[in-house]
Amino acid sequence: MSQKILLYRIKADSPEFACKKAKELLIPEAEVNLGLSNEEQIVLAQVLTILNKLYNKYNSSLKLENLNYLDVLEGENLEVLKQNLEDIKSKTLADNLNWTLDHDWRNNKFLFPEIGYGDTLDAIMRYLEKDIPNLEDVIIKYLGLPNLAKKTIKDIRRTNFFKSDEFEGNIFNCLFQMFDPYTGGCAAEMADELYEINCTESAEDVLCNEGVLDGGFNISEFKILGCLSEDNESYLSGDDDYPSSFTIEKLNKRYDNDPKQRLRWNPESESYDDIENFNVLTDLDDDIDVDHNGHFHPLEELNYEGEKGKIYIVFGAAYDHYS
């Protein structure tokens, strides 16, 4: 999984508020409202809690980077997985009637596409679906993936394309890559094979949903790392200390040394001039280059009603699940 850094300039009374407000503006509630009922959100929050606890358990005992490396077909691993799930699930769901959603519950995220091997994912899903019958549908909504018909999902699982090393038998990984707005996806290739095995309706369902994802941030692939004030005070909102490696002067130098051409509006001549000395406190680089191509991070400005205070440069991280 690769990380792409994006910078945002914002005014705020404190570094904490700068990070909080930037997150609100970049991931507004309307965008993360994916049509889940309150009951589905509670179920999903419980499942995310279970899976994070499961990951932590394996990470502390086996030092696994993620559940991708857990081979449930090897020896007693499947039974151990079931027992761990049972222990964690019984404790997590014990207060089911009194479960309440934290306003930031989605940050208890678990990246389903990263359970790389289908055998591991299927074992976990089969176990959890004993109590949560429509869990796969809920997760697909949560991930913001196209709402394909159940028969289409079933037919996709039958294809050789799905069973290939490209997706490793992981349906969420497959759907992400099929409809990935950054790469253009591979929905057409999947549809071709569905046509070949006479699954015409499913092929047309796939093609009808091609291009529906616009590339906006999903809560599970973007987070705020921290910020830097105009006075060179660093603030971290997580474990990543990348923002603290910069000062305003260092950021300016990085932009100056970048070969990318940048322009500044000149109101007197009513034209754009080349920027010779970039200033992150006044200038912008809002040309989002997803692949960066050797250029430094894009810098945009965030505005909101009633903004005041110091200028902060907020560091955000977008994650590519497949790099």
N, C-alpha and C positions, 0 to 999 in steps of 0.2 A: 504494500500500500504506500503510495507516494503522497507527499504533502506539498501543496501549493500555498504560498503566503500571499495574502492580499492586505493592503494597508488602507486605512480610512482616517480622514481628518475630521475631528469633531470638537465642538466647544462643550465644556462641562465644568461643574463645580468641584468635582473630585475624580480621581482615576477610576474608582469603583463605579461611579455613575456613568463615566465615559464608556466603560466596557458594557455596562448594563444597557445603556441607551443604544449603543451601536448594535447590540444583539437584537434589541426590539425592532430597530429600523431595518436590519438585514433579514431577519426572520420573523416578520409580523405574524400575529396569531392567526390571521386569515389564511396565511400560506401553510401553516402547519395543522390547520383544521382539515383533516383528510377524510371527513365523513364518518368518523368512528362515533358510535353511541357512547354514552357514559359507561355503560356496562362493558363494552368492548375495550374502552380505554383502561378500565380497572383490571380487566383480564390481562391485557397486554402489559400493563405496568407490573403486574405480578410475574408474568413470564419473563420480562426483562430482568427483574430482580433475581429470579431463579437462575437464569442463564449467567448473569454476572457473578453470582455466588459460585456457580459451578465452575466458571472459568477461574475464579480466584483460588478455588480449592485445588484444581489441577495445576495452576501456575505455581502455587506454593509447594506442592509435593513433587511435581515432575518438571517444573521450570519450563512449561510449554508457553511459547509466545502467544498462541491462540489454540482453539479447539481443532484447528486445521490439522494438527499433528497427532490427534488422538485416533488410533486405528481400532475401531470397535470390533473388527473381525479377527483381531489377534488375541488368542488366549482367552483370558477371563475379563478382558476390557469391557465387553458389553454388559456383563453382570455387574461389574464395578460401577459402570456408568449408571445403570438402572438404580443401584442402591444409593449412589450419591444423589441422583435426581429425587428419589423417594424421601431421603433425609431432608434435603433442602426444601422440597415442595411442601412436605407436611408442616414444616416450621413457617414457611412463607404464607401458606394459605390458612393457617390456624385462625387468624383474625379476619377471615374472609368477610364476615358480616360488618366488621368495623373498618374495613379498608377504605382509606381516603386518598385522593390523588393530590400529591404535592404539585404546586403550580408549575414546577420545572421538571416534572417526572420524566419527560422525554430525554433529559440529559443522562438518565440511568440507562444509557443506550447500549445495545448489543448489535453488532453489525452481522446480521444473518448471512450475507454473502461471503463472510470470511470463514464460516464453517465450511471449508473448501470441499471436503469429501462428502458425497451424497450419503454414504453409508452412515456416517456419524450424524449428519443432519436428520436423516430419515429415522434413525433410532431415537433421537431426542424428540422429534415431532410426533412419532407414533406413541411415545410414552405420555407426552403432555396432552395429546388429543384424546386420550381416554377420558379426561375430565373436561377438555375444551374442544368440542367437535369441530368447530369452524376456525381453528387457530390459523391455518394457512391463509384463509381469506382475510383475516384480521391483520396478519403480518404484511400481506401484499398491500392492503390499504395504508398501513403505517409507513411502509417504504415509499408510498406515492407512486406505485407502479400501475400500469394500465389495468383496467378491470376486465380481464379476459373471462370468457365463459369457462365453467368448470370442465366441460368437455374439451375445450381448447387446451387447457393445462394438462389434462390427461393425455391428449394426443401428442403434445410437445414431449412429454416424458417417453413416448414410444419411439421417437426419432433417433437415428444414429448421431445426428448433430448434437442432441442433448446429452447423449451417452459418451460423447467424445471427451478428450482431455481438456477441451476448451472450457467446459463448465463443471467437470468432475462430478456430475450427477446432482448438482446443487440448483434447485429450481429458482431460488432467489437470485443467485449469481447469473443464471441463464437469462432471466427476465431483465435484469439490469443491463446486461450486455446487448440483448436484443434491441432495447429501446434507448440506449445511451445517447443523449442528445449531443454530447461532445464529439463522439467518434462517428456518428451517423447510424450506429447500431448495426445489427445483423438480422433484423426481422425479415427482410426479403429472402435471405438464405434459408431461414427456418420455414418460411411460407412455401418456398420451392419444394422442400422435402415433404411438407404436409400435403401438397398437391400430388406428389409422386406416390404417396401411400393412400391416396384417395380420401384424404381428410379435407375436403374442399371448404366446408363451412369454417373449420378451424383456421385454415390458411387465410381465408378472407377476413376472419376476426383479427388475426395478427396484422394483416396489412391495413385494416381500418384504424388500428391503434398506432401505426407507425407515425412517428413525429409528434405525438401528443405531449411528450415531456419537453418542457421548454428550457431545461438546464438550470432552473432556479435552485437555490440551496435547500436540501432536505436537512432537517435537524440532525440526522444521524451522520452527515458528512461534512459539517462545518462547525467550527467552534472559535471562540475568542480566546487568544493566548494571553493578552495583556495589553499594556499601552505605555507610551512614552510622552511625558509632558513637554511643553515648550521650554521648561526649565531643566530638562534632562533628568527628570525623576521617573524611574521605571516602576511599573506595577505589573505583577503577574497574577493572572486569574486561574492558573493551573500549574501543572508540573513542568511545562515547557518554558525554559528560561531564555528562549530566543530574543524576546523584546529587550532584555537587559543587556544584550551585547551591543546595543546601539546608543548613540547620542544623536541629537539633531544634526550636528556637524558631520558625523559619520554617514548618516542617511543621505545628506546633501551630496557628499563626496561620491557615494555609490551611484547616485543618479547622474552626476556629472561624468563619471567614468563609463557610463553605459552608452553604447553606440547608437541607441535608438534616438531618432529625432523627436524633439519635443518643442511645442510652440506655446507662446504666451500672447494673449490678446492685448493689442496696443490701442486704447480708446482714442488717442490723438490722431493716429494715422488710419484708424478703423481697419486694421489688418493684423495678421499674426506675425510675431517676430520669433526667431530661433531663441531658445533659452540657453544661455551660455553658463549661467550659474544657477542651478536648480535650488529652490528653497521649499522644503516640504511644508512650511507654515503658510505659504501663499500659492504655490504652484500645484498642478495636478498632472497625473498621468493616468487618465481614466480610460485608456484604450486597453480593455481586458484582453490579454493574450494568454489563452488558456495554457498553452505549452511553454510560454515564456520565451523560448528560442534564444536563451542566453541573456535576455534582458532582466533588469531588476524588477521588483514587485510593482504591480499597478497600484496607484494611489488615487482614491476617490474622496470626495467630500460628502459628509452626511449632515443634513440640516433638519431642524425640527422647531416647532413653535416655542418661543420662550427661551431659546438657547442663550447661554451666558457662561462666563468663566474663562478658564484657560483653554488653550488649544492643546489637544491630545492627538497623538498618532496611535490609532488602535491597530493591533496586529491580529488578523484573522487567518485561520488555516482551513483550506478546503482539501478534502481527502479523496484520492482516486483509489477505489477499491481493488483495481485490477493491475496496477503497475508493479 
